[in-house]
């Protein structure tokens, strides 16, 4: 149970020490990140039978070697990429394979992770056993986007349901990934401070002058769900907005952007031109890598409306978050209060964090 008061009007924020304490940071690894759903990437990495794609889940934090495969029956799998014999990495490079073979001692697995063969193991009793197969990792696919979790505390369908309900009408599976428009930033601040900043529009008129011209600050609002929340940005001039279907909950509104945050560290920013993904990856207690991935559906709308100049918006956010990191480390700062109108998303985040990793 979270110690952050349920009623935002009486709640206080997490203490400043929560962000900078190495012990809290290491607790978060197992108490939050191991149990959460994480962005993996596109099914295009394994678009045809026999394709394999090794990856590391949350490099620098979890460092978990995993593997996407598509077997010869065209079924997708997410597996541990660690050989069950002596722990070598099974697949080192993406490509096409008919099976999985560890190059250390030759143990082979089928593309679904099932044990297939091991040389020089005659006489080993009770072999092979189920634990000689590659462990299967929980995963899910939305449109063509893959998510996985080491040990999920909540079912994917429950975690992601609000996004599906509001955004399923978009043809995200046909959006084109644009590496030239994608970026990585190192922010010299704790990862949770970066999320705090994302989760409120309170700072927009003070930090983002360009965005203020595109969005109607007075009409900006947040809807909170169990495991995620969404900030809805309304166009100030009614231009560059979504053409929403008539049965959509927001039909009739001039929506310029949907800013989804999913616990604990994923942001999905939908604009009329496409999707900008922020994957917030903790590096250490005082540094965060933010990966921006750009998927374009309507290139003619790029650079227009609330989804324009995202690099500038990020640099503005980075500067203020790094200043806040210095401030919350002060001996004079304890914690603060929430704006009931503007900081419901931050309050939601703090309650979830404190529920899984108490201050």
N, C-alpha and C positions, 0 to 999 in steps of 0.2 A: 504494500500500500504506500503510495507516495505521501511524503510529508509536506509537499507543496499543496496549499489549500485548494480544494476543488472550486470554491467560489473565487473568481479572479479578483473581485473587489476587495477581498481580504488577504489575498496571497502575496507572498514575497518571492522574489526570484531565487534561483540557486545562488549560494554564496560564491564570491569571487575566487575563493580557494579551490572550489570544485574544478575549475578550468585548468589550474596550474599544478595540481597535485599529481605527481607521477604515479602514486598508488591508485588514485582514481582512474587515471588513464589506463593502467594495466588491468584493473578490474573491468573496465568497459569492454576490453577486448573479448573476454569470455562471457560477461553478463549481457552484453548488447550485440556486438558484431557477430559472434559465432551463432547467435540465435536469430539473426535478421536475414531478410532477403536482400540480395545484392545484384546489381547490374552485371551481366556477363557480356552481352553484345548481340550481334545479329545471327540469325540462322543461316545467313549467306556464307558464314565461315565454314559451314558443313552442308552445303547446298545439294550435294548428291551422294548416293550410297558409296560408302568406303572412305569418306572424308573424315579427317581427325583434326582437332584443334586444341592443343594444350594451352593452358593459361594459369596464371597465379591469382588466386582470390585475395584481394586487398594486399598487394605487395607492400612490405614494410610493416604491416600490422598483423594480419593472419598468416600471410605467406603460405597459403594452402595450395599445393599443386593439384590442379584438376584438369579434366579432359572432356571435351565434347566430342561425340562420335555420331555418325549416322551409319547404321549397319546395312548389310546388303539387302535387307528387307525394307529399307527406307525408314527405319525407326530411329528416332533421336534418343541419345543417352547422355547423361552427365555422370562421370565416374571419378574416383580417386585416380590420380596419375602416378601412384606409388606402387611399385612391384611388391607383391605380398610375400616374396622370398627374402630379399635382403634390403628392400627399401630404395632401390634405384628408381629414377624417373623412367617411366615406360616409354612415353612419346616425347621427343625433344623438339620436334618441328611440325608445323601443320603440313598436311598433304593428303595423299590417297594411299590407303593400305587395305589389304584383305583381312588382316588380323593385327593384333598388337603384340610386339615381341620386345622383351627387355634385352638390351644388348650386353648386359652384365653377365648373365648366366643362361640366357636363352629361353627363359620362361615365356610361354605364349598364352594369350587370352583372345577370346572372340571379341568382336567389336561391341558387344553388349556387356563386356567385362567378365563373362564367364571364363573360368579356367579352361585351358585347352590342352597344354602339354608342358612337361618339364623334363629335360634330359637328366640322366644320371641319378634318378630318384627311385630306382628299383629297391624294394625292400623297406621303404618308408611306410610305417603302419598308419592306417586311418587317413591315407592320402589318395586323392585330393579330398578336401573337406570344403564346406561352404565358405569358410574364411580364406580359402586360397583364391577365390574370385576377387576381382577388383570391387571395392565397396561402391554401391550406387549412391549418388548424391541427389537430394531432393532438388528438382528444377521445375520451371514452368515457362510457358511461352505465351506472350501476348502479341498479337499481330505476328511480326517476325522477330521480336525481341525476347532474348533469353534471360531469365533470372535464376539464381540458385541460392541455396542456404546450406550451411554445414549442419545445423541442428535447429530448424525453424520453430519458434515459439508460437507461431500463428500460421494457419494455412494460407497459401498464396492467394486463393480466391477471396478470402476474407480481407487480407491486407490490401489487395489491389481493386476490390469491387467498386469503390467510389470512382476510380479513374475510368474503369470500364463503363460504368453507367453514364458518365458525362462525356466521354471522349471516343467511345467505340465507333461513332459514325464517321470518324476521320479515316482515310485510307493510308494510315501510317506505314503499312507494309510496302507501299509504293514510293515512299519518300526516299530520296537519294542522299546517301552519306557524303558529306563534303569535307574531306580532310583539310583542304586549304582554308576553310572557315572554322576549323576546330582548333582549340588551344589547350595548353596546360599552364597553370599558374601555381607557384609556390607562395602561400600566404603565411607570413610569420605570426601566426596566431593559432590558438587551439581550435580544433575542428568544430566544437560545439558553439563557439562564438561566431563562426562563419554561418552556421545554421541559424543562430539567433537573429542575425542581421537579415538573412533571407526571409525569415518568417514574419516579417511585419512591413507594412507599407508606411509606417510612421515616419521613417527617415527620408522618404522619397522627395518631399519638397525642400529638404535641407541638404541632401547629398547629391541628388540626381536632377540638375536643372533641365537637361534634355528630355528625360522621361516625364518630368512634370508637365512639359508642353504637350505631351501625347496623351496622358492619362488624366481623367477627372478624379482628383484626389478625394473629393467629397463623396464620390460614388464607389470608391474602392472598398471591398469588403472581403472577409475571410469566412469560409465554411469549414467547420471542424468535424472530423470523423474519428473513429476509434484509433486508426493507425496512420492516418494521413490528414492533411488539410490542404485546401486550395484557396489561393488569393485570386480574386477575379478583378481584372483591370478593365475599366470602362473607358472607351475612347472619349477624349475631351471634345473633339469635333465630329465624332460619328464616322470617321474615315478609317480605312484599313482595319476592318472588323470581320469577324467570322460570319459566314452565311449559314446561320444555324437552321437545322430542320425544325419544322413546325411543332413536333412533339418533344423538343428539347426543353429542359427545365429553364433555360435562360433565353428562350425564344422571345424576341422583341427587345432585347438589350443589345447595346452597341459594344459587345465584348471585344476588346483589343488583345487580351492575353489571359491565359490560364496558367497560374504558377502553382504547380503541385509539389508538395513536399511529402515524401514517404519515409516513415521512420526506419532507420535513424539518419541516413545520409544521402538520400537521392532526391534530386529535383528534376521534374519534367515540365519544361516551359513551352506551352503550345501557343503559337502565333498564327495568323492567317497564312504566313509563308511556309510554316512547317514546325519543327520541333527542335528545341535546344535543350540538351541534357546536361545537368551538372552532377558529376559523381564526386562526392567529397571524401577524400581518402586521407585519414590521419597518418602523418609521417612519424611524429613523436608528440610529446606533450605540448610543444610550442610551435609546431609547423604542420601545415596542411597542404596537400596537393589537391587542387580542384581541376578536374578534367572536364572541359567543355566539348561536347560532341554535337555537331550540327547536321540535321537531316532536313532536306529541302523538298517541299511538295509543290510550291508555287514560286519559282525563281523570280517571276516578274514583280513579286511583292517584297523581295529582299531589300533591306535598307529603308523600309517605310514603316511608319507607325511605332507602336510600343516595342516592336521587335527589332528596331534599328539600333545601330551603335552599341551593340552588346559588349564589345571589347572595352569601350569607354566606361560603361556602367560597371563592369567588373573591376576596372582599375579604381573607380571611385569607391566601390564597396571595399576593396582590398585596403585602401588607405585608412578608411574609418575603422575597419575591424582590427587592423594592426595597432591603431591608437587605443582602441578599447582593451586590447590584450595587455597593454602597458598599464592601463587604468585599473583593471580588475585585480592586478597583482599588487596594487598599493596596500600598504598596511592600514590605510584609513578607509578603504572600501570594504563593506561587508556584503550587502545585497541591496536590491532595489524593489520597487513596486511595479505593477503592470498597469498599462492603460486598458481599461475594459473594452474600449472601442477599437483600439489599434493593435493590441498585442495579445489577442486570443491565441494566435498561432504559436507564439513564444511560450505562453503559459502551458499550452498543450504539450509542447516539446519538453519543457522542464518537468512536467508531471510524469511523462513517460520515462525520461531519463532517471528520475529519482525513484520511480517504481522498480526499475530493474537494477539500478546501481545507486543506492541511497547516498546522499551527501553525508 
